[in-house]
């Protein structure tokens, strides 16, 4: 039995698939950028205190781990003087 994914496809189909993946990945990147902007906005409202990740996650309908990753990325892009004393757990 041959797996469907291993069959040879035409160049046109390969190009269409690649275009679909690019569009899908771009959409995910844009969604993540928008979500991170919302995380920053909500952090300004809630402040960094225990339970803030869960609260923001509930507001944005995502898992708290996603918010933790977003916070880590946000903090990585900030200047060291801006992150003094800030810890993401």
C-alpha positions in Angstrom: 0.0 0.0 0.0 1.4 3.4 -1.0 0.9 6.4 1.1 -1.0 9.2 -0.6 1.6 11.8 0.5 4.4 9.9 -1.3 2.9 10.1 -4.8 4.5 12.3 -7.3 2.6 15.5 -8.0 2.8 18.0 -10.9 4.9 21.1 -10.6 1.6 23.1 -10.7 0.2 21.2 -7.7 3.5 21.5 -5.8 3.4 25.3 -6.4 -0.2 25.6 -5.3 0.6 23.6 -2.1 3.6 25.8 -1.3 1.5 28.9 -1.9 -1.1 27.5 0.5 1.5 26.8 3.2 2.9 30.3 2.8 -0.5 31.9 3.2 -1.3 29.7 6.2 2.0 30.5 7.9 1.6 34.2 7.2 -1.8 34.1 8.8 -0.5 32.4 11.9 2.4 34.9 12.1 0.0 37.8 11.8 -2.3 36.3 14.4 0.6 35.8 16.8 1.7 39.4 16.3 -1.8 40.7 17.0 -2.0 38.5 20.0 1.4 39.7 21.4 0.2 43.3 21.0 -2.9 42.4 23.0 -0.7 40.8 25.6 1.2 44.0 26.0 -2.0 46.0 26.2 -3.5 43.6 28.8 -0.2 43.6 30.8 -0.5 47.4 31.1 -4.0 46.9 32.5 -3.3 43.9 34.8 0.4 44.4 35.7 2.8 41.5 36.2 1.5 39.6 39.3 0.6 36.0 40.0 -2.1 34.6 37.8 -1.8 37.2 35.1 -0.8 34.7 32.4 -4.0 32.7 33.1 -6.1 35.8 33.1 -4.7 37.1 29.8 -5.0 33.5 28.3 -8.7 33.4 29.3 -9.3 36.9 27.8 -7.6 35.9 24.5 -9.0 32.3 24.5 -5.6 30.6 24.3 -3.6 28.3 26.6 -1.5 30.0 29.4 1.6 28.4 27.9 1.0 30.4 24.7 1.0 33.6 26.8 4.2 32.5 28.6 5.9 32.1 25.2 4.6 35.4 24.1 5.8 37.1 27.2 9.2 35.5 26.8 9.4 36.8 23.2 8.3 40.2 24.2 10.9 40.4 27.0 13.6 39.1 24.6 13.0 42.1 22.3 13.1 44.7 25.1 16.2 46.5 26.2 17.9 45.1 29.4 17.1 48.3 31.3 13.4 47.8 30.6 13.3 44.2 31.9 15.2 44.8 35.2 13.4 42.8 37.9 10.9 41.2 35.5 10.7 37.4 35.6 8.4 35.2 33.6 7.7 31.9 35.3 
